[in-house]
Amino acid sequence: MGHWLGDIHQPLHVSFRSDKGGNKTKVISAEKCKTLHWVWDSCLLRSQHNSFKQQLFSLQLLWQKTPNYKNKKSLKENTIQWANESFDLARKKSVGYCHMNKGSCERNNKPTLVNTTYLQNHIPILELQIVKASKRLNALLTQIAQQ
């Protein structure tokens, strides 16, 4: 359940199957990541922190600042809301996954430049998604335990 909940908060995990969630979207990057999906799965976090301990500390600080999640909807309603939040992030122009054309997200056929600015703009988004997934998992498990 934790893995699934984490995946639904990763923007490219709820994108288009035809593109394999950004695996066909190439990137230009100094990192070893070669696809946009790979960037969002690992390179964003790896690029910022020198150690796992620093990464964990950063996420703990964000955890403390983020309000607890109050579960007032059914799991199905929550799932749709969370997937839509992630898809909205994937469709942001700055992510480089697609370009909007008359309300439709059309695949980006050019490589996305993942430079220092890209990292600075998107690491906080990914970290917040991780914390949101954790807070929501915590709320769901608490709810299950109380039943």
C-alpha positions as CSV (number, residue, x, y, z in Angstrom):
1,M,0.0,0.0,0.0
2,G,2.9,2.4,0.8
3,H,4.5,1.8,-2.6
4,W,1.2,2.3,-4.4
5,L,0.5,5.5,-2.5
6,G,4.0,6.8,-3.2
7,D,3.6,6.1,-6.9
8,I,0.4,8.0,-7.2
9,H,2.1,11.1,-5.9
10,Q,5.0,10.9,-8.4
11,P,3.7,13.0,-11.3
12,L,4.9,10.9,-14.1
13,H,3.4,7.7,-12.7
14,V,0.0,9.1,-13.5
15,S,0.8,10.4,-17.0
16,F,0.4,8.7,-20.3
17,R,0.8,5.0,-20.9
18,S,1.8,5.6,-24.6
19,D,4.9,7.5,-23.3
20,K,5.4,5.0,-20.5
21,G,5.1,7.8,-17.9
22,G,8.0,9.9,-19.3
23,N,10.3,7.0,-20.1
24,K,10.2,8.1,-23.8
25,T,10.8,11.7,-22.9
26,K,14.6,12.2,-23.2
27,V,16.5,14.7,-21.1
28,I,19.7,16.7,-21.4
29,S,21.3,16.4,-18.0
30,A,24.7,16.2,-16.3
31,E,23.1,13.5,-14.1
32,K,23.1,9.9,-15.3
33,C,19.3,10.0,-15.8
34,K,18.4,9.9,-19.4
35,T,14.6,10.1,-19.3
36,L,12.2,12.4,-17.5
37,H,10.7,9.5,-15.6
38,W,14.1,8.6,-14.3
39,V,14.7,12.2,-13.3
40,W,11.5,12.3,-11.2
41,D,12.1,8.8,-9.8
42,S,15.6,9.4,-8.5
43,C,17.8,12.1,-9.9
44,L,15.9,15.1,-8.4
45,L,16.5,13.8,-4.9
46,R,20.0,12.5,-5.4
47,S,21.2,15.7,-6.9
48,Q,20.4,17.9,-3.9
49,H,21.7,16.0,-1.0
50,N,25.1,14.7,-0.3
51,S,23.8,11.9,1.9
52,F,20.7,9.9,2.8
53,K,20.9,11.5,6.2
54,Q,20.7,15.0,4.8
55,Q,17.8,14.0,2.6
56,L,16.0,12.5,5.5
57,F,16.6,15.6,7.6
58,S,15.2,17.8,4.8
59,L,12.1,15.7,4.5
60,Q,11.6,15.7,8.3
61,L,11.6,19.5,8.4
62,L,9.1,19.6,5.6
63,W,7.0,16.9,7.4
64,Q,6.8,19.2,10.5
65,K,5.7,22.2,8.4
66,T,3.0,20.3,6.5
67,P,-0.4,20.0,8.1
68,N,-1.7,16.5,8.9
69,Y,-4.0,15.1,6.3
70,K,-7.7,14.8,7.4
71,N,-9.3,11.9,5.6
72,K,-13.0,12.8,4.9
73,K,-13.5,11.0,1.6
74,S,-13.6,7.4,0.5
75,L,-10.4,5.8,-0.7
76,K,-11.8,5.9,-4.3
77,E,-12.5,9.7,-4.1
78,N,-9.1,10.3,-2.5
79,T,-7.3,8.3,-5.2
80,I,-8.9,10.3,-8.0
81,Q,-8.0,13.6,-6.2
82,W,-4.4,12.5,-5.6
83,A,-3.9,11.3,-9.2
84,N,-5.3,14.5,-10.5
85,E,-3.0,16.6,-8.3
86,S,0.0,14.6,-9.7
87,F,-1.2,14.8,-13.3
88,D,-1.6,18.6,-12.9
89,L,2.0,18.7,-11.8
90,A,3.1,16.6,-14.8
91,R,1.3,19.0,-17.2
92,K,3.1,22.1,-15.8
93,K,5.2,23.6,-18.6
94,S,8.3,23.8,-16.4
95,V,8.3,20.0,-16.0
96,G,8.9,19.5,-19.7
97,Y,6.7,16.5,-20.0
98,C,4.1,17.9,-22.4
99,H,2.9,21.2,-23.9
100,M,-0.7,22.3,-23.6
101,N,-2.7,22.7,-26.8
102,K,-6.4,23.7,-26.5
103,G,-6.6,22.0,-23.0
104,S,-4.8,18.9,-24.2
105,C,-1.4,17.7,-22.9
106,E,0.6,16.8,-26.0
107,R,3.8,14.9,-25.7
108,N,7.0,16.8,-25.7
109,N,9.1,15.4,-28.6
110,K,12.2,17.5,-27.7
111,P,14.6,16.6,-24.9
112,T,13.9,18.4,-21.6
113,L,16.9,20.4,-20.2
114,V,17.5,19.3,-16.6
115,N,19.9,21.9,-15.4
116,T,20.5,23.6,-12.0
117,T,17.4,25.8,-12.5
118,Y,15.2,22.8,-13.3
119,L,16.5,21.0,-10.1
120,Q,16.0,24.1,-7.9
121,N,12.4,24.5,-9.2
122,H,11.3,20.9,-9.0
123,I,13.1,19.4,-6.0
124,P,10.8,21.2,-3.6
125,I,7.7,20.0,-5.5
126,L,8.9,16.4,-5.4
127,E,9.8,16.6,-1.7
128,L,6.3,18.0,-1.0
129,Q,4.8,15.1,-2.9
130,I,6.8,12.6,-0.8
131,V,5.6,14.2,2.4
132,K,2.0,14.4,1.2
133,A,2.1,10.7,0.3
134,S,3.5,9.9,3.8
135,K,1.0,12.0,5.6
136,R,-1.9,10.5,3.6
137,L,-0.6,6.9,4.2
138,N,-0.3,7.7,7.9
139,A,-3.9,8.9,8.0
140,L,-5.2,5.8,6.1
141,L,-3.3,3.4,8.3
142,T,-4.6,5.2,11.4
143,Q,-8.1,5.0,10.0
144,I,-7.8,1.3,9.3
145,A,-6.3,0.6,12.8
146,Q,-9.3,2.4,14.4
147,Q,-11.9,0.3,12.7
